[in-house]
Amino acid sequence: MKEKLPNSTLILIFGILSIIGCCCYGLFGIVFGILAIVLANKAKELYYANPDLYVGYENVKTGRILGIIGLVLSAISFISSVIMIITAGGIEGLMEMQREIYGSGF
């Protein structure tokens, strides 16, 4: 009887969360993307050592791909957020720009 590959479902979930996390200034996406990739690499090594013992490698492959995509998107989001804050003159400058755009109710 074959065993389920350890953390295969968790890797898939982390991969999905890395893509969703890119919307939060990239920070959560970077964390979940790195976790998905590291766990997937460990699971891949375990699977390749003895592929006849395990099932669930599809989740590992999919989670790893999603983790890479999420990591790239999150890095772009994070870098663009940092550039936006720097060019606006810091957090205070960014808040002032938003007040000008949205009015004093912001």
GUSE-966147 format. One record per residue: residue number from 1; x, z, y of N, C-alpha, C in turn. Coordinates in steps of 0.2 Angstrom, whole numbers, padded with zeros to 4 digits. Example, Ala and Ser with C-alpha at 12.3 -4.5 7.8 and 13.67 -1.06 7.14 Angstrom:
2
+-----+--------+-------+---------+---------+-------+----------+--------+-------+---------+
: num : n.east :  n.up : n.north : ca.east : ca.up : ca.north : c.east :  c.up : c.north :
+-----+--------+-------+---------+---------+-------+----------+--------+-------+---------+
:   1 :   0066 :  0039 :   -0028 :    0062 :  0039 :    -0022 :   0066 :  0039 :   -0016 :
:   2 :   0064 :  0035 :   -0011 :    0068 :  0036 :    -0005 :   0064 :  0039 :    0000 :
+-----+--------+-------+---------+---------+-------+----------+--------+-------+---------+
***
This chain:
106
+-----+--------+-------+---------+---------+-------+----------+--------+-------+---------+
: num : n.east :  n.up : n.north : ca.east : ca.up : ca.north : c.east :  c.up : c.north :
+-----+--------+-------+---------+---------+-------+----------+--------+-------+---------+
:   1 :   0004 :  0000 :   -0006 :    0000 :  0000 :     0000 :   0004 :  0000 :    0006 :
:   2 :   0003 : -0004 :    0011 :    0006 : -0005 :     0017 :   0004 :  0001 :    0022 :
:   3 :   0009 :  0003 :    0026 :    0008 :  0008 :     0031 :   0007 :  0004 :    0038 :
:   4 :   0004 :  0008 :    0042 :    0003 :  0005 :     0049 :   0009 :  0006 :    0053 :
:   5 :   0012 :  0002 :    0056 :    0018 :  0002 :     0060 :   0017 :  0008 :    0065 :
:   6 :   0022 :  0013 :    0066 :    0021 :  0018 :     0070 :   0020 :  0016 :    0078 :
:   7 :   0016 :  0018 :    0081 :    0015 :  0017 :     0089 :   0012 :  0010 :    0090 :
:   8 :   0010 :  0006 :    0085 :    0008 : -0001 :     0087 :   0002 : -0001 :    0091 :
:   9 :  -0003 :  0003 :    0091 :   -0008 :  0003 :     0095 :  -0006 :  0006 :    0102 :
:  10 :  -0002 :  0011 :    0102 :    0000 :  0014 :     0108 :   0004 :  0009 :    0112 :
:  11 :   0008 :  0005 :    0109 :    0012 :  0000 :     0113 :   0007 : -0005 :    0116 :
:  12 :   0002 : -0007 :    0112 :   -0003 : -0012 :     0115 :  -0006 : -0009 :    0121 :
:  13 :  -0008 : -0002 :    0121 :   -0012 :  0001 :     0126 :  -0007 :  0001 :    0132 :
:  14 :  -0001 :  0003 :    0131 :    0004 :  0004 :     0137 :   0005 : -0003 :    0140 :
:  15 :   0005 : -0009 :    0136 :    0006 : -0015 :     0139 :   0000 : -0017 :    0143 :
:  16 :  -0006 : -0015 :    0141 :   -0012 : -0017 :     0145 :  -0012 : -0012 :    0151 :
:  17 :  -0010 : -0006 :    0151 :   -0009 : -0002 :     0157 :  -0004 : -0004 :    0162 :
:  18 :   0001 : -0007 :    0159 :    0006 : -0010 :     0164 :   0004 : -0015 :    0168 :
:  19 :  -0001 : -0019 :    0165 :   -0004 : -0025 :     0170 :  -0008 : -0022 :    0174 :
:  20 :  -0013 : -0017 :    0172 :   -0017 : -0014 :     0177 :  -0014 : -0010 :    0182 :
:  21 :  -0008 : -0006 :    0180 :   -0004 : -0002 :     0185 :  -0001 : -0006 :    0190 :
:  22 :   0000 : -0012 :    0190 :    0003 : -0016 :     0195 :  -0001 : -0016 :    0201 :
:  23 :  -0007 : -0014 :    0201 :   -0012 : -0014 :     0207 :  -0010 : -0007 :    0211 :
:  24 :  -0007 : -0002 :    0208 :   -0006 :  0004 :     0211 :   0001 :  0004 :    0214 :
:  25 :   0003 : -0001 :    0218 :    0009 : -0001 :     0222 :   0015 : -0003 :    0217 :
:  26 :   0013 : -0004 :    0210 :    0018 : -0006 :     0205 :   0021 :  0000 :    0202 :
:  27 :   0020 :  0006 :    0204 :    0024 :  0012 :     0201 :   0021 :  0013 :    0194 :
:  28 :   0015 :  0014 :    0193 :    0012 :  0015 :     0186 :   0014 :  0009 :    0181 :
:  29 :   0013 :  0003 :    0184 :    0015 : -0003 :     0180 :   0022 : -0003 :    0177 :
:  30 :   0026 : -0001 :    0182 :    0033 : -0001 :     0180 :   0035 :  0005 :    0174 :
:  31 :   0032 :  0010 :    0175 :    0032 :  0016 :     0170 :   0030 :  0013 :    0163 :
:  32 :   0023 :  0011 :    0163 :    0020 :  0009 :     0157 :   0023 :  0003 :    0154 :
:  33 :   0026 : -0002 :    0158 :    0029 : -0008 :     0156 :   0036 : -0006 :    0152 :
:  34 :   0040 : -0001 :    0155 :    0046 :  0001 :     0152 :   0044 :  0004 :    0145 :
:  35 :   0039 :  0009 :    0145 :    0038 :  0012 :     0139 :   0035 :  0007 :    0134 :
:  36 :   0031 :  0002 :    0135 :    0029 : -0002 :     0130 :   0035 : -0006 :    0127 :
:  37 :   0040 : -0008 :    0132 :    0045 : -0012 :     0129 :   0050 : -0008 :    0125 :
:  38 :   0051 : -0002 :    0127 :    0056 :  0002 :     0123 :   0053 :  0004 :    0116 :
:  39 :   0046 :  0006 :    0116 :    0043 :  0007 :     0110 :   0043 :  0001 :    0105 :
:  40 :   0041 : -0005 :    0108 :    0041 : -0011 :     0105 :   0047 : -0013 :    0101 :
:  41 :   0053 : -0012 :    0105 :    0059 : -0013 :     0102 :   0061 : -0009 :    0096 :
:  42 :   0059 : -0002 :    0097 :    0060 :  0002 :     0091 :   0056 :  0000 :    0085 :
:  43 :   0050 : -0001 :    0086 :    0045 : -0003 :     0081 :   0047 : -0010 :    0078 :
:  44 :   0050 : -0015 :    0082 :    0052 : -0021 :     0080 :   0058 : -0020 :    0075 :
:  45 :   0063 : -0016 :    0077 :    0069 : -0014 :     0072 :   0066 : -0011 :    0066 :
:  46 :   0061 : -0007 :    0066 :    0059 : -0004 :     0060 :   0055 : -0009 :    0056 :
:  47 :   0052 : -0013 :    0059 :    0048 : -0018 :     0055 :   0053 : -0023 :    0052 :
:  48 :   0058 : -0026 :    0055 :    0063 : -0030 :     0053 :   0067 : -0027 :    0047 :
:  49 :   0068 : -0021 :    0047 :    0072 : -0018 :     0042 :   0068 : -0018 :    0035 :
:  50 :   0061 : -0018 :    0035 :    0058 : -0018 :     0029 :   0051 : -0021 :    0031 :
:  51 :   0050 : -0027 :    0032 :    0043 : -0030 :     0034 :   0038 : -0029 :    0028 :
:  52 :   0040 : -0028 :    0022 :    0034 : -0028 :     0017 :   0031 : -0021 :    0017 :
:  53 :   0033 : -0016 :    0021 :    0030 : -0010 :     0021 :   0025 : -0009 :    0026 :
:  54 :   0025 : -0013 :    0031 :    0021 : -0011 :     0037 :   0016 : -0017 :    0039 :
:  55 :   0011 : -0015 :    0042 :    0006 : -0019 :     0045 :   0005 : -0017 :    0052 :
:  56 :   0003 : -0022 :    0057 :    0001 : -0020 :     0064 :   0007 : -0023 :    0068 :
:  57 :   0011 : -0027 :    0066 :    0016 : -0030 :     0070 :   0013 : -0035 :    0075 :
:  58 :   0007 : -0037 :    0074 :    0004 : -0041 :     0080 :   0003 : -0037 :    0086 :
:  59 :   0001 : -0031 :    0085 :    0000 : -0027 :     0091 :   0006 : -0025 :    0095 :
:  60 :   0012 : -0025 :    0091 :    0018 : -0023 :     0094 :   0020 : -0030 :    0098 :
:  61 :   0020 : -0036 :    0095 :    0022 : -0042 :     0099 :   0017 : -0042 :    0105 :
:  62 :   0011 : -0042 :    0104 :    0006 : -0042 :     0110 :   0008 : -0037 :    0115 :
:  63 :   0009 : -0031 :    0113 :    0010 : -0026 :     0118 :   0017 : -0027 :    0122 :
:  64 :   0022 : -0029 :    0118 :    0028 : -0031 :     0121 :   0028 : -0036 :    0126 :
:  65 :   0024 : -0041 :    0125 :    0023 : -0047 :     0130 :   0019 : -0044 :    0136 :
:  66 :   0014 : -0041 :    0135 :    0010 : -0038 :     0140 :   0014 : -0033 :    0144 :
:  67 :   0019 : -0029 :    0141 :    0023 : -0025 :     0145 :   0028 : -0028 :    0149 :
:  68 :   0031 : -0034 :    0146 :    0035 : -0038 :     0150 :   0032 : -0041 :    0156 :
:  69 :   0026 : -0044 :    0155 :    0022 : -0047 :     0161 :   0020 : -0041 :    0166 :
:  70 :   0018 : -0036 :    0163 :    0016 : -0030 :     0168 :   0022 : -0028 :    0172 :
:  71 :   0028 : -0027 :    0169 :    0034 : -0025 :     0172 :   0036 : -0030 :    0178 :
:  72 :   0035 : -0036 :    0176 :    0037 : -0041 :     0181 :   0032 : -0041 :    0187 :
:  73 :   0026 : -0041 :    0186 :    0021 : -0040 :     0191 :   0021 : -0034 :    0195 :
:  74 :   0023 : -0028 :    0192 :    0023 : -0022 :     0195 :   0030 : -0022 :    0199 :
:  75 :   0035 : -0025 :    0197 :    0041 : -0025 :     0201 :   0040 : -0029 :    0207 :
:  76 :   0036 : -0035 :    0207 :    0035 : -0039 :     0213 :   0030 : -0035 :    0217 :
:  77 :   0025 : -0031 :    0215 :    0021 : -0027 :     0219 :   0024 : -0022 :    0222 :
:  78 :   0029 : -0018 :    0219 :    0033 : -0013 :     0222 :   0037 : -0015 :    0227 :
:  79 :   0041 : -0021 :    0226 :    0045 : -0023 :     0231 :   0042 : -0026 :    0237 :
:  80 :   0036 : -0029 :    0236 :    0032 : -0031 :     0242 :   0029 : -0026 :    0246 :
:  81 :   0028 : -0020 :    0242 :    0025 : -0014 :     0246 :   0031 : -0011 :    0250 :
:  82 :   0037 : -0011 :    0247 :    0042 : -0008 :     0251 :   0044 : -0012 :    0257 :
:  83 :   0044 : -0019 :    0256 :    0046 : -0023 :     0262 :   0040 : -0023 :    0267 :
:  84 :   0034 : -0022 :    0265 :    0029 : -0021 :     0270 :   0029 : -0015 :    0274 :
:  85 :   0031 : -0009 :    0271 :    0032 : -0003 :     0274 :   0038 : -0003 :    0279 :
:  86 :   0043 : -0006 :    0277 :    0049 : -0007 :     0281 :   0048 : -0011 :    0287 :
:  87 :   0045 : -0017 :    0286 :    0044 : -0021 :     0292 :   0039 : -0019 :    0297 :
:  88 :   0034 : -0014 :    0294 :    0029 : -0011 :     0299 :   0032 : -0005 :    0303 :
:  89 :   0038 : -0003 :    0301 :    0041 :  0002 :     0305 :   0040 :  0009 :    0301 :
:  90 :   0039 :  0009 :    0295 :    0038 :  0015 :     0291 :   0031 :  0016 :    0290 :
:  91 :   0029 :  0022 :    0287 :    0022 :  0024 :     0285 :   0018 :  0024 :    0292 :
:  92 :   0021 :  0027 :    0297 :    0017 :  0028 :     0303 :   0015 :  0021 :    0306 :
:  93 :   0020 :  0016 :    0306 :    0019 :  0010 :     0309 :   0014 :  0006 :    0305 :
:  94 :   0014 :  0007 :    0298 :    0009 :  0004 :     0294 :   0002 :  0007 :    0295 :
:  95 :   0001 :  0013 :    0296 :   -0005 :  0016 :     0298 :  -0008 :  0014 :    0304 :
:  96 :  -0003 :  0013 :    0309 :   -0005 :  0010 :     0316 :  -0008 :  0003 :    0315 :
:  97 :  -0004 : -0001 :    0311 :   -0007 : -0008 :     0310 :  -0014 : -0008 :    0307 :
:  98 :  -0015 : -0003 :    0302 :   -0021 : -0003 :     0299 :  -0027 : -0001 :    0304 :
:  99 :  -0025 :  0004 :    0309 :   -0030 :  0006 :     0314 :  -0032 :  0000 :    0318 :
: 100 :  -0027 : -0004 :    0320 :   -0028 : -0009 :     0324 :  -0032 : -0014 :    0321 :
: 101 :  -0031 : -0015 :    0315 :   -0035 : -0020 :     0311 :  -0042 : -0018 :    0310 :
: 102 :  -0043 : -0012 :    0307 :   -0050 : -0009 :     0305 :  -0053 : -0005 :    0310 :
: 103 :  -0050 : -0003 :    0316 :   -0053 :  0001 :     0321 :  -0051 :  0008 :    0320 :
: 104 :  -0053 :  0012 :    0325 :   -0051 :  0019 :     0325 :  -0055 :  0023 :    0319 :
: 105 :  -0060 :  0020 :    0316 :   -0063 :  0024 :     0310 :  -0059 :  0025 :    0304 :
: 106 :  -0053 :  0021 :    0304 :   -0049 :  0022 :     0298 :  -0044 :  0027 :    0298 :
+-----+--------+-------+---------+---------+-------+----------+--------+-------+---------+
***
